[in-house]
Structure formats: structure tokens, C-alpha cells
Amino acid sequence: MAYSDKVVDHYENPRNVGAMDKSLSEVGTGLVGAPECGDVMRLQIKVNPETQVIEDAKFKTFGCGSAIASSSLATEWVKGKTVAEALTISNTDIVKELALPPVKIHCSVLAEDAIRAAIGDWKKKNGVAETVDAATPVAQ
Amino acid sequence: MSIAIDSKLPEGVHLPIYMDNHATTPLDPRVLEAMMPYFTQKFGNAASRNHSFGWEAEQAVETAREQIAKLIGASAKEIIFTSGATESNNLAIKGIAEMYRERGNHIITQVTEHKAVLDTCKRLEKAGCKVTYLPVKADGLIDLEELKAAFTDKTILVTIMFANNEIGVIQPVEEIGKLCHERGVIFHTDAVQAVGKVPVDVQKMNIDVLSLSGHKIYGPKGIGALYVRRRNPRVLISEQINGGGHERGMRSGTLNVPGIVGLGKACELCGQEMVEETKRLTELRDYLRQKFESKLDYVHVNGNMEHHLPGNLNMSFVYVEGESLLMGINDIAVSSGSACTSATLEPSYVLKALGLGDDVAHSSIRFGLGRFNTKAEVDYVADKLIDVVLHLRELSPLYEMVKEGIDLTKIEWAAH
């Protein structure tokens, strides 16, 4: 299978790899996917409690090149956005940016889920009211 | 630019490296040389009995029959030419089921067979046959006691592969054949991966029908053969392709003379070089394995390593995903147990039959070493793969969790 240049770039030079202390109140952690399915993403955000701006993001992913690229891109995109803005990132944006083929669309869905799960975790920790569309695990 | 990159490579390494010799093999130049005259000069139809073009072609076919028979301990008259092992397997299983229908309708096979056997058996089930699919043990071998228990008075055929194409394990063929003969049951084996690689003797091993292929043994694609025993017992097979009654009436169609010449030559070379090649490939295989095991944790081999093909190594690099692994080694041709690249997204059914979890099956790579691989290539492949595994484990949340002592089986994963 041919990968797009952008997927290859994220695979070879993944952005924001790492871990944050998930016990901290400003950190939200999303862990999505399952080893049996061949994809597990962990995306973490650090949110400024005053401005609700995502100041930092980290990820680790077990999965194919497209899954790694999707989650790496997701960390780039959420950084500097407010929590509300980050929730507007959709999987189709990721598909477009990385030129993912149809068989890899599930990777982008998983990355969107990871963003939502991380924000959901942060909201829960900080008693922020849930919005309707936030942090609902997408069943498929 | 490619020259600049090449100049940095160790001596004896040219990219891309081919290490997928269970999928197919390159044609040996000596085989090509033997075939060449039969395309343009000696192009006769082996069935033309009334001129020299036909005689010449027929002579070449008979020589090839001898060469193939010699490699497996058969006689030349017992070799039937086909288009490849998929056809051989279809002809053997369907042809026996049809011929012996009055005697019974039960067939025994096992779960890690090639699809050419499994799908043929499934087709026969629809046509009224009963098929028993024996499980394999964690090492990939069948349990002979389970085979014994599976026989019924309706059993006409046991079809069990000689060596597995993914994990390289060699089934106890001789014992299987003995159990069949004690019961008057025909024994067919798909020996595509074994012929030419390890000693095969249809007499000693009690084999009645055997499938083999040209392109797995440095011969051409599009040619295969079926060995069909002529005495003790004489095995009969109903033809599946009707036509001119070629190949003792078992397989009609004009013979592929250049392909047959190539298959014969390939068999001859395998016979001459087997001892030396086995020793060399076994050493390279063990060296590759040892390099991985000395540099990486959480790696293990799949399949019984005692009863094993010389050039095969199937390893799981746990906590990294197979497709991402392949992506990092795109200048090396190997095969992954992960089927993420295929339409099904299901990992290998062979690895799953060993009891491996989907996650481990997704992390498995099959290395198929062959005649033209060098030690320098093995070093390059090992070093590159180790680098990529280390890179991907840096990225792997699973590896991090396991290192922290978290039991992954206790986590409630959100299936997606």
C-alpha cells in the first residue's frame, strides 16, 4: 500500500510523543481502541484552567502507520485551541489532511474519539458541564 | 541519488532485499537456461506423435517427470502435471471425493491448511461431504491421537499439509500416512513448502497423493504437479478438467513444456544442493533469531522449532503492530501476520489457531530465507528491524504500560 507523504512524515517524525502525569487535575487522558483490533491510542492534553486553552498535548499509539499519523496530527491540531474549539475537529478533517484511503478511515475516527475522550476526562476531573456532543464514546 | 545511498550499504546488500521466499522464489538462472530452447526452437506439442517437434517435446517432458519423481522417491509414471499447487490440491481432493463416493464421504483435514485445501473442503461440504477440521496444538502440530479418533468407517481421505507456509512447522507426515494405511484411507499432502527443502520420500512416508509447485523451489510460476500412487494402493482420481485425456486421463490440456522443463530442472537442483542449502539456511535463520532475542525483549518465535523448515522464522514483536513494522522496513520484503493491509482486517488464521491473541498475531512477521539470501542481508534486516521496533515501542502505549507493570488483560478496552 502506498502511504501519502504526510503519513510517512508523521510516522518517521511523530510529533508530541510522550506521557503526562494523569493524576494532575489539568491533564485529561483519553485511551481508545483495543489491542485485539490492532489499534490503541492514548492522547493526553494539558488545559489552562483559566482560559481553557490546551497548552500541551502528548500521544502514544499502537497501530498502523495511518493510526500513528492520525494521532500525531491530532496532538498538533489541539495544541493552542480551546477545549470547545478542539471538539470541532472531525475525523473527516484528518482524512483530508493525511489523504487516508477508505480502508484507513477508522484510524481517523479513533483519533477523533481520542480527542473527545481526553477532553471528557479533563471535564470530569474539573467538574465542567458536559456538552451533548462531547466525550461520548463513538460506538461503531 | 540511489547510487549515493547504495555506496553506504554493506558489501553484498542491494535494496530492496527479498526475504519472502514462502510466497514465491526467484527463478534460478540455471532453470531459465534449461527452459529457454523450449519457447522458440523446441516448441512442439508433447502430444504430437507424428513428427520430431512433438517427439522432442515429449522427451523433455519425460525427462522432467524423472527429475521430479527422483526428488520425492516416486516413479515417473506417477507424476501428473498441473498449472500449480492450487490446481493440484483441487484435483486431488475433489477427484478422490468423486471417485470414492461409494466407499464413503468423510474427509479429515486440519485448520492451518492453505486456503486451496480449506476452500476446496468447504465446497465439498456443500456437495454432501463431511469434513473434520482437526485443531493444532500451540506449537502448530496436530495431535495424532485426535487424528486416530477422527476416523470413521466413511473416511476416504486425509489431507494434511507437509509444512506450513506461515510458521514453517513440519507435520508428522510418516505417522499420519501409517495411520491412514492401517485403515485403508488415502493420504494426500500439500507439500508445496517442503518439496526441495527437506527430504520427502513418498514410499517411506506412506504418502499416496502429493501436491507440489514450481515457483516455490526456484522454478517458474504456472506449473505444478500431483504425485498419484500407482501401487499399494493404486489411487484413482476423477478428472476435473475434460479434454484430450492427457496425463493418464487425470488432467487434460496441452502440456506447458517450458514450465515442465523448468520444474524438472528446479527439482534436480534442489536434490543436488539440499544438504548444503539446509545447513546454510538453518544457520542464517538461527542467527537472525538470536540477533532479535539478544537486542529486544518481548519477542518470541511461533511454531515448533524442532520440526521446522530451514528458511522459515515467524516472530512476534509484541506491543508493536505488524503493518507499522512493515512500513519502517519498506526496503525489505517480508510478510506480516497482520492483515491490516488486506480487506478483512483479520489477523492470520494460522497464528490464531496456535492460540495467539489477535494483538500478538498483529505483531508477527514471517521471514522466508532462500537460496539467494546472504549473511550480509540477514545482518541488514536484523539491524533495521531492531531499530524500527525500538522506535515503535517508544510510541507504543502498550509497551509503556507493560513496563510499568500494568496487566493489559485487566484493562477494559473500548472495542471499536
Boltz contact constraints between the chains, C-beta under 6 A:
constraints:
  - contact:
      token1: [A, 1]
      token2: [B, 341]
      max_distance: 6.0
  - contact:
      token1: [A, 17]
      token2: [B, 395]
      max_distance: 6.0
  - contact:
      token1: [A, 32]
      token2: [B, 414]
      max_distance: 6.0
  - contact:
      token1: [A, 33]
      token2: [B, 416]
      max_distance: 6.0
  - contact:
      token1: [A, 34]
      token2: [B, 413]
      max_distance: 6.0
  - contact:
      token1: [A, 34]
      token2: [B, 415]
      max_distance: 6.0
  - contact:
      token1: [A, 35]
      token2: [B, 359]
      max_distance: 6.0
  - contact:
      token1: [A, 36]
      token2: [B, 358]
      max_distance: 6.0
  - contact:
      token1: [A, 36]
      token2: [B, 359]
      max_distance: 6.0
  - contact:
      token1: [A, 38]
      token2: [B, 321]
      max_distance: 6.0
  - contact:
      token1: [A, 38]
      token2: [B, 340]
      max_distance: 6.0
  - contact:
      token1: [A, 38]
      token2: [B, 362]
      max_distance: 6.0
  - contact:
      token1: [A, 40]
      token2: [B, 397]
      max_distance: 6.0
  - contact:
      token1: [A, 40]
      token2: [B, 398]
      max_distance: 6.0
  - contact:
      token1: [A, 42]
      token2: [B, 397]
      max_distance: 6.0
  - contact:
      token1: [A, 60]
      token2: [B, 395]
      max_distance: 6.0
  - contact:
      token1: [A, 60]
      token2: [B, 397]
      max_distance: 6.0
  - contact:
      token1: [A, 61]
      token2: [B, 395]
      max_distance: 6.0
  - contact:
      token1: [A, 62]
      token2: [B, 321]
      max_distance: 6.0
  - contact:
      token1: [A, 62]
      token2: [B, 396]
      max_distance: 6.0
  - contact:
      token1: [A, 62]
      token2: [B, 398]
      max_distance: 6.0
  - contact:
      token1: [A, 63]
      token2: [B, 321]
      max_distance: 6.0
  - contact:
      token1: [A, 64]
      token2: [B, 321]
      max_distance: 6.0
  - contact:
      token1: [A, 64]
      token2: [B, 323]
      max_distance: 6.0
  - contact:
      token1: [A, 64]
      token2: [B, 324]
      max_distance: 6.0
  - contact:
      token1: [A, 64]
      token2: [B, 340]
      max_distance: 6.0
  - contact:
      token1: [A, 65]
      token2: [B, 324]
      max_distance: 6.0
  - contact:
      token1: [A, 65]
      token2: [B, 327]
      max_distance: 6.0
  - contact:
      token1: [A, 137]
      token2: [B, 414]
      max_distance: 6.0
